[in-house]
Amino acid sequence: MKVARWGNSLAVRLPREVAEELSLKEGDEIELRPAGEHSFEVVRDRRREEAMERIRALSRPLPPGFRFDREELYDTARGGFRFENEEE
């Protein structure tokens, strides 16, 4: 592997075999940890995935017949206030 400059940082390119072994794809987050005096280990950072799973677990189904009305939401948010040039 070769270390290269990427802006003000240094970057390491992972060989395809390593990426495949870790099931990594572009955009995944990883963590590099020292694993000895001249070595490191690559660990997949799953905190974002785990956070999304916790958020999904909180979601509840919408009631039957629910319809999202953006205008109603805007009216509620601004307390029914309308500008002079707005139509009813």
C-alpha positions in Angstrom: 0.0 0.0 0.0 1.1 3.5 -0.7 0.5 6.6 1.4 -0.5 9.7 -0.7 -1.4 13.3 0.1 -5.1 14.1 0.0 -5.5 17.9 0.7 -3.9 18.5 4.1 -4.3 14.8 5.0 -2.6 11.5 4.2 -4.5 8.7 2.5 -4.0 5.0 2.3 -5.4 3.0 -0.6 -6.8 -0.3 0.4 -6.2 -3.2 -2.0 -9.4 -4.7 -3.6 -8.9 -7.9 -1.6 -9.0 -6.0 1.7 -12.1 -4.0 0.7 -13.8 -7.2 -0.4 -12.9 -9.1 2.8 -14.4 -6.2 4.9 -17.4 -5.8 2.5 -16.4 -2.2 2.0 -17.9 0.1 -0.6 -17.3 3.7 -1.5 -18.6 6.0 1.2 -18.3 3.4 4.0 -16.5 4.7 7.1 -13.6 2.7 8.6 -11.3 3.2 11.5 -7.5 2.5 11.5 -6.2 1.2 14.8 -2.5 0.6 15.7 -1.9 -3.1 15.9 1.8 -3.1 16.8 4.8 -1.0 16.3 4.7 -1.0 12.5 1.2 -2.3 11.7 -2.4 -1.3 12.0 -5.8 -3.0 11.6 -8.7 -1.7 9.5 -12.1 -1.9 11.3 -15.4 -1.1 9.7 -17.0 1.8 11.6 -20.7 0.7 12.0 -21.8 3.6 14.3 -23.7 5.3 11.6 -25.4 2.1 10.5 -26.3 1.2 14.1 -27.7 4.8 14.7 -29.9 4.4 11.6 -31.2 1.1 12.8 -32.1 2.6 16.1 -33.9 5.4 14.3 -35.8 3.0 12.1 -36.9 1.0 15.2 -38.5 4.2 16.5 -40.7 4.7 13.5 -44.3 3.9 13.7 -46.8 3.2 10.9 -49.0 6.2 9.9 -52.7 5.9 10.7 -55.0 4.7 7.9 -56.0 7.4 5.5 -53.2 9.8 6.6 -52.4 12.4 4.1 -49.5 14.8 4.4 -50.6 18.4 3.6 -47.7 20.8 3.3 -49.9 23.9 3.2 -51.6 22.8 6.4 -48.2 22.3 8.0 -47.0 25.8 6.9 -50.3 27.4 8.2 -49.9 25.6 11.6 -46.2 26.6 11.8 -46.8 30.3 11.2 -49.9 30.4 13.4 -52.3 30.9 10.5 -50.4 34.1 9.4 -50.6 34.9 5.7 -48.8 37.5 3.7 -50.9 40.1 1.9 -50.1 38.7 -1.6 -51.0 35.0 -0.6 -54.2 33.5 -1.7 -56.5 31.6 0.6 
